[in-house]
Amino acid sequence: MNYSKESMGEPLEESTVPEKNPNPRVIEVEDQLFRQFAEALPDLSADQVQRLSPVVTRIAEQMTELENIAVYDTLLRKFFRHQNFLELLQEEAKAAEAIPPGKLGSVLIFMDLDNFKAVNDILGHQTGDELLRTTGDAVLRSIRPGDTPGRVGGEELAVIIRRTTIEGAVAAARRIQTAVIEVSQKQFANQGVIQTVSIGICPIESNLIPDLTLVTADKAMYVSKANGKNRITIAQFDQATKEPKMIPVEPIKQGAGK
């Protein structure tokens, strides 16, 4: 018997049809569960399957939520957890092997919230969490749908920028810095907080393991902090020595870090 919802006999009355969850992953899990029912319980009637439908939907929603908890950060819900982000970084490094010289590749942006510890110490961890969520939202608005954000530390965020150049990554980093300043001015002005982020940029190359790419971008970020905060530094690898050279980028003019 085909247990898909579209082919299970007469439809339920409109008032009894459960509202369909629009989440594509929930729908995918729901269809998998129905296929498993078809294999395990082939003698169920269409009416019985229809009565099970809302239960299956709830199970699919709960399974999807558990998946999200395992993969995504609990505070920044659209940012991957550290380990999951490293796995994606590994995949990106493998994909870089097939990219011909001169073609668009992927770049890692690594950022740290400037003076975040002071915000936690003075205004409390609840305000710190709100500021971190607000910063995460600003990052998401500044990148493209195909780019991948992750939370790799307490106040350390990273983004894989795909199909771009170093110049394109710098432009994305500038958008992030501007958005973070603007949103903090709007939402935390009464508390005297103007948030900035220091950023390190590193190309994702096939000969670098993910941890080394992340560490190199982290080092570039600390160069940005040492140069005054709210700065951008590029880690450009020397093709002969394979050692990164730190190249500071001219800072944006507004809201320099304190």
N, C-alpha and C positions, 0 to 999 in steps of 0.2 A: 504493500500500500504506500502511496505517496503521501507523506505527512506535511508537505508544504502547506502554508496557510491558504494559498490560492486554490488548492485542489482538495479540500476536505469537506465535500458535500455541501449541503445547504448552509448559507451564511447565518451567523447569529443575528438576532435582532440588533438594530443599530445601537440601542441603549446598553447592550451587554458586551459589545465589542471593546476589548481593552485598548487604550490609547497606545499607539505604536511608538516605541522609543526611537528618536531620530538618530541616536548615536550609531554610526556604521559598524563599530566594533561590537556593540550589543546585538545588532541584527545578525552579524556574522556568527557570533557565539550561539545565538538562538537557533539559527539554521543548523549548526553543527549538532546541537542537542536534539533537534527534531530528527535528524538523520540517525542519531544513535538510538532514539526511540524506535524508529522504523526497523532497525536491525535487531534490537533486543525484544521488542513487543510487536511482532508483525500482525497479531490478531486484534489489535485495538481498533474499535470502530471510529469512524470520522467524528461522531458526536463525542466520544471519550477524548479524542485528541484535541478537539476544540475546547473542551472543559479544562484540559491541561495547559492550554495555551498561556493564560496569564501567569500560571506558576512557572512555566518555562521562561517566560519573559523576566520574571523577578530573579530567577536563578542566574540568567544571563547577565542581568544588571549587576548582581552581586559579584559574579566571577570577573566581570570587566572592572569593577571597582577594585577588587583585590589585585588584578593585573596592574592597574594604575598605581596602587600603593607600592607595589614591588618595583616599578620602573621609574615613576616620577617622584620628585621631591614633595614632601608632605606640605611644605609651606608655599613653595612656588610650583603650583600644580602642573604647569606646562613645561617645566624644566626637568630634564633627565637627572636621575641620581648620578653620583660620581662614577660608580663602576659601570653603569649602563652607558654613560657618556664616553668613557674610555673605550668601550667595545665599539661604539659608533665611530670613534676616532680611528680605531684600528681598521675598520672597514674602509674609511676614507683614505687611509694610507695605502691600502691594497689597491683601491681604485686609482690612485695616483700613478701606479705602475703603467697603466694603459694610456695615460694622457701624453700625447706627443709634446715635445718642447715647443714653447711659444703659445700653447693653447691654454684656455682658462682652466684653472685648478681650484683647489680649496685652501682656505686660510683660516687659522684659529685666532679668535679674539679672546683674550683673557683679561678680566677686569676685577678690580677690588674697590669696594666702597671706601672712600677716604674718610678718616676720622670716625669710623663706625663704632668703635669701642667707646668713644666719648659719648656718643648718643645713647648707647646702652647704659653706661654708668650714670649719666646725668638724668636722662629722661625715662629710663627703664626699658626692660626687654620687650614689653608690649609695644611701645613706640618704635623700638628697633625692628621688631617683626613687621609692623605696618610700613615702615620706611623701606625695608627689604622687599616686601610685596609690591610696593609702589615702584621701586626701582626695576623690579622684574617686569612689571607691566610696561614701563617705559622702554625697556630693552626689546620686548616683543613687538611693540609698535614701530621700532626702528629697523627691524630686520624683515627679510622676505619670508613667505610661507615655506619655502624649501630649505631655509637655514635651520640649524639645530641648536637650541639653547640647553645648557646644563648648569647645575649648581655643583661646584667642585670643592667648596669649602664653606665655612660659616658665612662670610660675606664676599666670597669669591665666585664669580659667575664666568661662564665661557660660552662662546658661540662658534659653531662651525659654519663659515660662510662659503657656500658652494658656487662654482662657476664664476670665479671672480679673479681679479688681480690684487696685488698689494695695494694699489691705489684705490681699488674698489673697497677693500677692507678698511682702509683708512677713512674713506667716506662714510662707511657704515659706523665706524667707531665714533666719528664726529657727530653723527646723528644721535647715537646713544648718549654721548656726553651732553649734548644740547637738551635732549628729551628728559634726562634725569634731572638736570638743573631746573628746567621749567616746571616739571611736575612737583618737585620738592618745594619750589617757591609757592606754588598754589596751595599745596596741602599741609605744609609744615611751617609756613611763614610765622604763625603765631608762636611757635616754639623755637624760633630762631635758627631753624635748620635749612641750609642750602646745600643739598647733597651734590657731591661730585664723584667721579670715578676715574681712577688711574688705569691705563690700558696698555697691555703688551700684545703685539701682533707677531705671529709666526706662520710661515707657509707650511702646509701639511705635505710632507714629502715621503715617498715610498721607502726611503732608506732610514727613516727615523721611527723608532717605536713610539707608541702613543704617550707613554710616560715622559719620554725625552722631549717630545713636542710640547707637552703641557708644562714641563719644568722650564723649557726655554722661553715660552711665552710668559711664564710666571716671572722669570728673571727680567725680561723686558719690562714687565709691569712695575717691578721694583725700581728700575731705572727711571720710569716715569714719576714714581713717588719721590725719589731722590732729587729729581729736577724741579720739584715744586708742586706735585700732585695735579690732578685734572689734566694730565698730559698723555701723549701717545708715543710709544717707542716700538720700532720695528726690529725684530731679530732676523737679520738677513744672513744666510749661511754662505760662507766663503767656499767656493767650489773646490779649491785646492786643499785647504786645511780642514774643511767641514766644521769649522768653529763658527759660532754665531757672532756677528758684529752688530752691536746695538746702535741703531740710528734714531735719534730723537726727531719727532715731528713737531713742526711749529704749532704751538698750542692755540686752542680757540680763545677768543678774547674775553668772553663773558664769564662771570662767576668763578674766578680762579679759586682753587682749593685753598682752604685755610691751613 
